[in-house]
């Protein structure tokens, strides 16, 4: 993705960068905004726009992982999540398993 892509947002993880469509980012933000303890994660997604990757600390990654897991349960599994969100979940699992 060498040039600026205004239709996607990137999330920088330890070993990879996950790209999700803007619509998926918006759906994720709507859920993040409902959880007060994840307000800082929502702010990270709001702050970066499309100009640079979202960067999260370990605690933020852990909270986001839990939010996505609950979301997947609500929609009948990870295949029911918006495009790219299941891949983000897997990337977060890998990061946290590596001790990131």
Buried (B, 14 or more C-beta within 10 A) or exposed (E): EEEEEEEBBBBBBEEEEBBBBBEBBEBBBEBBBEBEEBEEBBEBBEEBEBEEBBEBEEEBBBBBBBBBBEBBEEEEEBEEBBEBBBBBBBBBBBBBEEEB
